[in-house]
Amino acid sequence: MPSRVPTRVPPVAPPSPRGGSGYALTVAGVLLWGTLGISGAQAIAHTGMSAVMVSALRLVIAGVLLLPVVVASGELVRTPRTRAVVRRVVVTGVGTAAFACLYLEAIPYLGVATATVVSLGTCPVAVVTATALRRAELPSAGTALGTAAAVLGLVLVCSAPSKEAGRTGSLALGIALAALSGLAFAAVTVLNRSPAPGLRPAPLLALSSIVGAVVSALAAVALGDAAIRGDASGAGWLLFMALVPTVLGYLLFYHGLSRGLPATTASVLSLLEVVSATALAVVFLGERLPPLGVAGLLLVLASAQAVRPSRSRLDAGSPRHGRR
């Protein structure tokens, strides 16, 4: 997603106590995701293609950009062909495709800002809940506080949607699509809470992008929206979608998580995408954010600060795989 796409994700290397740098890298990746919504909306507008087909082409381009890199570096050859690795790549690809397609489909109903808030606001709640149920214990105070602030921010933003919300269809349908995209991202995050042995960030992103592209293309064919068309501007926006929020954004996010950042913390940080996405939507798309929406965004920023790892938490968490 703003994005975005859409991401939103698991440790892929042995954890280390460098959670401070992991926090910074994860935040940087999430902020780049915020460009997905506006670039996706522009790509759809300039090409006339469906959101599903735009998502498929974005993932194809991302895979094409990354595959030569992982082949030349030898990372692809060193990636083990185990069942665990194959399962991780396939599920991550399918989840990424579902997240991106549902999110882009929600934008015409809600506008970029609200679609991003609903989609990503669903993710930390689902991840924290699933983690608490799996461990049979309550989350830490910082995680609980950060998640609560994020949820309250989501409620405030959605309580006063922009004038663009619902202008081309059902508001309820848009919210449902955005929430489902958030659940898809949450499912991938929970599934990838522990690393797949031998699977590095670049090969995971390259291979899962190809899988996601195939899934998205099949969905477009099934929906009868598989036509490829557009102009140079549309192609430029597609390239931007593939390079900035997908390749750069996800690589920063994956590498951040590989430095010991817990999945619960990362899921709350993913809400920072709302900040960059909303700012871009207001500046470039003319969307309006009322005072309640501004207050909601401030709470999102507060939630990111609440889950920021302290040195004592890093030292205490590193022997336990960085878990809370």
The 8 nearest C-alpha neighbors of each residue, nearest first, counted from 0:
[[3, 4, 2, 5, 1, 35, 32, 36],
 [2, 33, 36, 35, 0, 3, 276, 34],
 [1, 3, 0, 33, 35, 32, 36, 34],
 [0, 2, 4, 5, 32, 1, 35, 33],
 [5, 0, 3, 99, 2, 6, 35, 98],
 [4, 0, 3, 6, 99, 7, 98, 2],
 [7, 5, 249, 3, 4, 0, 8, 95],
 [6, 8, 5, 184, 269, 3, 4, 0],
 [9, 188, 7, 187, 6, 191, 253, 262],
 [10, 8, 191, 192, 188, 11, 262, 256],
 [11, 9, 257, 256, 194, 12, 193, 192],
 [12, 10, 194, 199, 257, 200, 198, 9],
 [11, 13, 257, 194, 10, 14, 199, 198],
 [12, 14, 257, 15, 194, 11, 10, 258],
 [15, 13, 259, 258, 257, 320, 12, 16],
 [14, 16, 258, 259, 17, 317, 13, 18],
 [15, 17, 317, 18, 313, 259, 258, 314],
 [16, 18, 258, 15, 19, 20, 21, 259],
 [17, 19, 21, 259, 258, 16, 260, 20],
 [20, 18, 22, 21, 17, 23, 308, 309],
 [21, 19, 23, 22, 18, 17, 24, 255],
 [255, 22, 20, 18, 258, 24, 19, 23],
 [21, 23, 19, 25, 20, 24, 18, 26],
 [24, 22, 20, 26, 25, 21, 27, 19],
 [25, 23, 255, 27, 21, 251, 26, 22],
 [26, 24, 252, 255, 28, 22, 27, 23],
 [25, 27, 29, 23, 24, 28, 22, 30],
 [28, 26, 24, 30, 25, 29, 23, 31],
 [29, 27, 248, 251, 252, 25, 31, 26],
 [28, 30, 32, 26, 272, 31, 27, 269],
 [29, 31, 272, 33, 27, 32, 28, 275],
 [32, 30, 244, 33, 28, 248, 29, 34],
 [33, 31, 3, 2, 244, 29, 34, 30],
 [2, 1, 32, 34, 276, 272, 275, 31],
 [33, 35, 1, 2, 32, 36, 37, 31],
 [36, 34, 2, 1, 0, 38, 3, 33],
 [37, 35, 1, 2, 39, 38, 34, 111],
 [36, 38, 40, 39, 35, 34, 41, 280],
 [39, 37, 41, 35, 40, 36, 236, 42],
 [40, 38, 42, 36, 41, 37, 35, 43],
 [39, 41, 37, 43, 38, 42, 36, 44],
 [40, 42, 44, 38, 39, 43, 45, 37],
 [43, 41, 233, 39, 236, 45, 44, 40],
 [42, 44, 40, 46, 47, 41, 48, 45],
 [43, 45, 41, 42, 47, 46, 40, 233],
 [46, 44, 233, 42, 43, 47, 41, 229],
 [229, 47, 45, 233, 48, 43, 228, 44],
 [46, 48, 43, 44, 45, 229, 49, 228],
 [49, 47, 46, 43, 52, 53, 50, 227],
 [48, 50, 52, 51, 224, 53, 43, 47],
 [49, 51, 53, 52, 103, 104, 54, 100],
 [52, 50, 100, 54, 49, 53, 219, 215],
 [53, 51, 55, 49, 54, 50, 219, 225],
 [54, 52, 50, 56, 55, 51, 57, 49],
 [53, 55, 57, 51, 52, 56, 50, 100],
 [54, 56, 212, 215, 52, 58, 53, 57],
 [57, 55, 59, 53, 58, 54, 60, 52],
 [58, 56, 241, 54, 60, 55, 59, 237],
 [57, 59, 61, 208, 212, 55, 56, 60],
 [60, 58, 56, 62, 61, 212, 57, 209],
 [59, 61, 63, 57, 58, 62, 241, 64],
 [62, 60, 241, 58, 64, 59, 63, 246],
 [61, 63, 205, 65, 59, 208, 64, 60],
 [62, 64, 60, 61, 66, 65, 59, 67],
 [65, 63, 61, 62, 66, 60, 67, 68],
 [64, 66, 62, 68, 205, 63, 67, 61],
 [65, 67, 69, 68, 63, 205, 62, 64],
 [68, 66, 70, 69, 65, 71, 64, 63],
 [69, 67, 65, 71, 66, 70, 72, 64],
 [70, 68, 72, 74, 66, 75, 71, 67],
 [69, 71, 67, 73, 75, 68, 72, 66],
 [72, 70, 68, 73, 69, 67, 74, 75],
 [73, 71, 69, 74, 70, 68, 75, 67],
 [72, 74, 70, 76, 71, 75, 69, 77],
 [75, 73, 77, 69, 72, 76, 78, 70],
 [74, 76, 78, 69, 70, 77, 73, 202],
 [75, 77, 73, 74, 78, 70, 79, 69],
 [78, 76, 74, 75, 79, 73, 197, 198],
 [77, 79, 75, 76, 197, 198, 74, 80],
 [80, 78, 81, 197, 77, 84, 198, 76],
 [81, 79, 84, 78, 82, 85, 83, 77],
 [82, 80, 84, 83, 79, 85, 86, 78],
 [81, 83, 85, 84, 86, 80, 87, 79],
 [82, 84, 86, 81, 85, 87, 195, 196],
 [85, 83, 87, 81, 86, 82, 195, 88],
 [86, 84, 82, 88, 87, 83, 89, 81],
 [85, 87, 83, 89, 84, 88, 90, 82],
 [88, 86, 84, 90, 85, 89, 91, 83],
 [87, 89, 207, 85, 91, 86, 90, 92],
 [90, 88, 92, 86, 91, 87, 85, 93],
 [89, 91, 93, 92, 87, 88, 94, 86],
 [92, 90, 94, 88, 89, 93, 87, 187],
 [93, 91, 207, 211, 210, 89, 95, 90],
 [92, 94, 90, 96, 211, 95, 91, 89],
 [95, 93, 97, 91, 96, 92, 183, 187],
 [94, 96, 92, 98, 93, 97, 91, 99],
 [95, 97, 211, 93, 99, 94, 98, 215],
 [98, 96, 94, 100, 95, 99, 101, 93],
 [97, 99, 180, 95, 183, 96, 101, 100],
 [98, 100, 4, 5, 102, 96, 97, 101],
 [101, 99, 51, 103, 97, 102, 98, 96],
 [102, 100, 104, 180, 176, 98, 103, 99],
 [101, 103, 99, 105, 177, 104, 100, 180],
 [104, 102, 100, 105, 106, 50, 101, 99],
 [103, 105, 101, 102, 106, 50, 100, 107],
 [104, 106, 173, 102, 103, 176, 108, 177],
 [105, 107, 110, 109, 111, 103, 108, 114],
 [108, 106, 105, 110, 109, 167, 104, 165],
 [107, 109, 165, 173, 106, 168, 105, 170],
 [110, 108, 164, 106, 165, 114, 113, 173],
 [109, 111, 106, 164, 112, 163, 107, 113],
 [110, 112, 106, 114, 36, 113, 115, 280],
 [111, 113, 277, 115, 114, 110, 276, 280],
 [112, 114, 116, 115, 109, 111, 110, 117],
 [115, 113, 111, 117, 109, 116, 112, 106],
 [114, 116, 118, 112, 113, 117, 273, 1],
 [115, 117, 113, 120, 114, 119, 118, 273],
 [118, 116, 120, 114, 115, 119, 177, 178],
 [119, 117, 181, 177, 178, 115, 120, 116],
 [118, 120, 122, 121, 181, 116, 270, 117],
 [121, 119, 117, 116, 122, 118, 153, 270],
 [120, 122, 181, 119, 118, 124, 178, 123],
 [121, 123, 185, 181, 119, 125, 124, 120],
 [124, 122, 266, 126, 267, 125, 127, 121],
 [123, 125, 127, 122, 126, 121, 128, 146],
 [124, 126, 128, 122, 123, 127, 129, 185],
 [127, 125, 123, 129, 128, 124, 185, 130],
 [128, 126, 130, 124, 129, 125, 263, 123],
 [129, 127, 125, 131, 126, 130, 124, 132],
 [128, 130, 126, 132, 131, 127, 125, 133],
 [129, 131, 133, 127, 128, 132, 126, 134],
 [132, 130, 128, 134, 136, 133, 129, 137],
 [133, 131, 135, 129, 130, 134, 128, 136],
 [134, 132, 130, 131, 135, 129, 136, 128],
 [133, 135, 131, 136, 132, 130, 137, 129],
 [136, 134, 132, 133, 131, 137, 130, 138],
 [137, 135, 131, 134, 138, 132, 133, 130],
 [136, 138, 131, 139, 135, 134, 132, 143],
 [139, 137, 143, 131, 142, 136, 140, 323],
 [140, 138, 142, 141, 143, 323, 137, 144],
 [139, 141, 143, 142, 144, 138, 145, 137],
 [142, 140, 144, 306, 139, 143, 305, 145],
 [141, 143, 145, 139, 144, 140, 306, 146],
 [144, 142, 140, 146, 141, 145, 138, 147],
 [145, 143, 147, 141, 142, 146, 140, 148],
 [144, 146, 302, 142, 148, 305, 147, 143],
 [145, 147, 149, 143, 148, 144, 142, 150],
 [148, 146, 144, 150, 149, 145, 143, 151],
 [149, 147, 151, 145, 302, 146, 150, 298],
 [148, 150, 146, 152, 299, 147, 151, 302],
 [151, 149, 153, 147, 152, 148, 146, 154],
 [150, 152, 154, 148, 153, 149, 147, 155],
 [295, 151, 153, 149, 155, 298, 150, 154],
 [152, 154, 150, 156, 151, 155, 120, 116],
 [153, 155, 151, 157, 152, 156, 158, 150],
 [156, 154, 295, 152, 158, 291, 153, 157],
 [155, 157, 292, 153, 295, 158, 154, 159],
 [156, 158, 154, 159, 160, 155, 153, 113],
 [159, 157, 155, 156, 154, 160, 291, 292],
 [158, 160, 157, 156, 161, 291, 289, 292],
 [161, 159, 157, 164, 158, 156, 162, 113],
 [160, 162, 287, 163, 164, 288, 286, 159],
 [163, 161, 164, 160, 287, 286, 166, 165],
 [162, 164, 161, 166, 110, 165, 286, 109],
 [165, 163, 109, 110, 162, 161, 166, 108],
 [164, 166, 108, 170, 168, 109, 167, 169],
 [165, 167, 164, 163, 168, 108, 162, 107],
 [168, 166, 165, 108, 107, 169, 164, 163],
 [169, 167, 165, 108, 166, 170, 107, 172],
 [168, 170, 172, 171, 165, 108, 173, 167],
 [171, 169, 165, 173, 172, 108, 174, 109],
 [170, 172, 174, 169, 173, 175, 165, 108],
 [173, 171, 175, 169, 170, 174, 176, 108],
 [172, 174, 105, 108, 170, 176, 175, 171],
 [173, 175, 177, 171, 172, 176, 178, 170],
 [174, 176, 172, 178, 173, 177, 179, 171],
 [177, 175, 173, 179, 101, 105, 174, 178],
 [176, 178, 118, 180, 174, 102, 179, 175],
 [179, 177, 118, 181, 175, 180, 176, 117],
 [180, 178, 182, 176, 181, 177, 175, 183],
 [181, 179, 98, 183, 177, 101, 178, 182],
 [180, 182, 118, 122, 178, 184, 121, 179],
 [181, 183, 185, 179, 184, 180, 122, 186],
 [184, 182, 180, 186, 181, 185, 98, 94],
 [183, 185, 181, 187, 182, 186, 7, 98],
 [184, 186, 182, 122, 188, 183, 187, 126],
 [185, 187, 183, 189, 184, 188, 190, 182],
 [188, 186, 190, 184, 185, 189, 91, 94],
 [189, 187, 8, 185, 191, 9, 186, 190],
 [190, 188, 192, 186, 191, 187, 185, 126],
 [189, 191, 187, 188, 192, 186, 9, 193],
 [192, 190, 9, 188, 193, 189, 187, 194],
 [191, 193, 9, 189, 190, 262, 188, 10],
 [192, 194, 191, 10, 195, 9, 11, 190],
 [195, 193, 11, 10, 12, 196, 191, 192],
 [194, 196, 198, 84, 11, 197, 83, 193],
 [197, 195, 198, 194, 84, 12, 11, 83],
 [196, 198, 78, 79, 195, 199, 12, 77],
 [199, 197, 195, 196, 78, 11, 203, 84],
 [198, 200, 11, 201, 202, 203, 12, 197],
 [201, 199, 203, 202, 253, 11, 204, 250],
 [200, 202, 204, 203, 199, 205, 69, 250],
 [203, 201, 205, 204, 200, 199, 206, 75],
 [204, 202, 200, 201, 206, 205, 207, 88],
 [203, 205, 201, 207, 202, 206, 208, 200],
 [206, 204, 62, 202, 208, 65, 203, 207],
 [205, 207, 209, 208, 203, 204, 202, 210],
 [206, 208, 92, 210, 88, 204, 209, 205],
 [209, 207, 211, 58, 205, 62, 206, 210],
 [208, 210, 212, 206, 207, 211, 62, 59],
 [211, 209, 207, 92, 213, 208, 212, 89],
 [210, 212, 92, 96, 208, 214, 93, 209],
 [211, 213, 55, 209, 58, 215, 210, 59],
 [214, 212, 216, 210, 211, 215, 217, 209],
 [213, 215, 211, 217, 212, 216, 218, 210],
 [216, 214, 55, 218, 212, 217, 213, 51],
 [215, 217, 219, 213, 218, 214, 55, 212],
 [218, 216, 220, 214, 219, 215, 213, 221],
 [217, 219, 221, 215, 216, 220, 222, 214],
 [220, 218, 225, 224, 216, 222, 217, 221],
 [219, 221, 223, 225, 217, 222, 218, 224],
 [222, 220, 218, 219, 223, 217, 224, 225],
 [223, 221, 219, 220, 224, 218, 225, 217],
 [222, 224, 220, 221, 225, 219, 226, 218],
 [225, 223, 219, 222, 226, 49, 220, 52],
 [224, 226, 219, 220, 223, 52, 227, 216],
 [225, 227, 224, 228, 48, 52, 223, 49],
 [228, 226, 225, 48, 229, 52, 46, 47],
 [229, 227, 46, 226, 48, 47, 230, 233],
 [46, 228, 230, 233, 45, 47, 231, 234],
 [229, 231, 233, 232, 46, 234, 45, 228],
 [230, 232, 234, 233, 235, 229, 45, 236],
 [233, 231, 235, 234, 230, 236, 45, 42],
 [232, 234, 45, 42, 236, 230, 46, 235],
 [235, 233, 231, 237, 232, 236, 238, 230],
 [234, 236, 232, 238, 233, 237, 231, 239],
 [235, 237, 239, 233, 42, 238, 234, 38],
 [238, 236, 234, 240, 239, 235, 57, 42],
 [237, 239, 235, 241, 236, 240, 242, 234],
 [238, 240, 236, 242, 237, 241, 243, 235],
 [241, 239, 237, 238, 242, 244, 243, 35],
 [240, 242, 61, 57, 245, 238, 239, 60],
 [241, 243, 246, 239, 240, 245, 238, 247],
 [242, 244, 247, 245, 239, 240, 246, 241],
 [245, 243, 32, 248, 31, 35, 240, 247],
 [244, 246, 241, 248, 249, 243, 242, 247],
 [245, 247, 242, 249, 248, 250, 243, 61],
 [248, 246, 243, 250, 249, 245, 244, 251],
 [249, 247, 28, 244, 31, 245, 251, 250],
 [248, 250, 252, 251, 245, 6, 246, 247],
 [249, 251, 253, 247, 252, 248, 246, 254],
 [252, 250, 28, 254, 248, 24, 249, 253],
 [251, 253, 25, 28, 249, 255, 250, 254],
 [254, 252, 250, 256, 255, 251, 200, 249],
 [255, 253, 257, 251, 256, 252, 250, 200],
 [21, 254, 256, 24, 25, 252, 253, 257],
 [255, 257, 10, 260, 253, 258, 254, 259],
 [256, 258, 10, 254, 12, 255, 259, 14],
 [259, 257, 21, 15, 17, 256, 14, 18],
 [258, 260, 14, 15, 321, 18, 257, 256],
 [259, 261, 256, 18, 258, 21, 321, 262],
 [262, 260, 264, 263, 322, 321, 259, 265],
 [261, 263, 265, 264, 266, 192, 9, 260],
 [264, 262, 266, 261, 265, 127, 126, 267],
 [265, 263, 267, 261, 262, 266, 306, 268],
 [264, 266, 268, 262, 267, 263, 269, 261],
 [265, 267, 123, 269, 263, 268, 264, 262],
 [268, 266, 123, 264, 269, 265, 270, 146],
 [267, 269, 265, 270, 303, 266, 271, 264],
 [268, 270, 266, 271, 267, 29, 272, 265],
 [271, 269, 272, 268, 273, 119, 267, 120],
 [272, 270, 273, 274, 269, 268, 30, 29],
 [271, 273, 33, 30, 270, 29, 274, 275],
 [274, 272, 271, 276, 270, 116, 275, 277],
 [275, 273, 271, 277, 272, 276, 278, 296],
 [274, 276, 33, 278, 272, 277, 273, 30],
 [277, 275, 33, 1, 273, 279, 278, 274],
 [276, 278, 112, 280, 274, 279, 275, 273],
 [277, 279, 275, 281, 280, 276, 274, 282],
 [278, 280, 282, 276, 277, 281, 283, 275],
 [281, 279, 284, 277, 283, 278, 282, 286],
 [280, 282, 286, 285, 278, 279, 284, 283],
 [283, 281, 279, 280, 285, 284, 278, 286],
 [282, 284, 280, 279, 285, 281, 286, 37],
 [285, 283, 280, 286, 281, 282, 279, 37],
 [284, 286, 281, 283, 282, 287, 280, 279],
 [287, 285, 281, 284, 280, 161, 163, 288],
 [288, 286, 161, 281, 289, 285, 162, 163],
 [287, 289, 292, 161, 293, 286, 290, 281],
 [288, 290, 292, 291, 287, 293, 159, 161],
 [291, 289, 293, 292, 294, 288, 295, 159],
 [292, 290, 294, 293, 155, 289, 156, 295],
 [291, 293, 156, 295, 289, 290, 294, 288],
 [292, 294, 290, 296, 295, 291, 297, 289],
 [295, 293, 291, 297, 292, 296, 290, 298],
 [152, 296, 294, 292, 298, 155, 293, 297],
 [295, 297, 299, 293, 298, 294, 152, 292],
 [298, 296, 294, 300, 299, 295, 301, 293],
 [299, 297, 301, 295, 152, 296, 300, 148],
 [298, 300, 296, 302, 149, 297, 301, 152],
 [301, 299, 297, 303, 298, 302, 296, 304],
 [300, 302, 298, 304, 299, 303, 305, 297],
 [303, 301, 145, 305, 299, 304, 148, 300],
 [304, 302, 300, 268, 301, 305, 306, 307],
 [303, 305, 301, 307, 302, 306, 300, 145],
 [306, 304, 302, 145, 303, 141, 307, 301],
 [305, 307, 141, 304, 303, 142, 145, 264],
 [306, 308, 304, 305, 303, 309, 22, 264],
 [309, 307, 312, 306, 313, 310, 19, 18],
 [310, 308, 312, 311, 313, 307, 19, 314],
 [309, 311, 313, 312, 314, 308, 19, 315],
 [310, 312, 314, 313, 309, 315, 308, 316],
 [313, 311, 315, 309, 310, 314, 316, 308],
 [314, 312, 316, 310, 315, 311, 317, 16],
 [315, 313, 311, 312, 316, 317, 310, 16],
 [314, 316, 312, 313, 317, 311, 318, 319],
 [315, 317, 321, 313, 319, 314, 312, 318],
 [316, 318, 321, 16, 320, 319, 314, 313],
 [319, 317, 320, 316, 315, 321, 314, 16],
 [318, 320, 316, 317, 321, 322, 315, 323],
 [319, 321, 317, 322, 318, 14, 316, 259],
 [322, 320, 316, 317, 259, 319, 261, 260],
 [323, 321, 320, 261, 316, 319, 317, 260],
 [322, 139, 321, 138, 316, 261, 263, 142]]
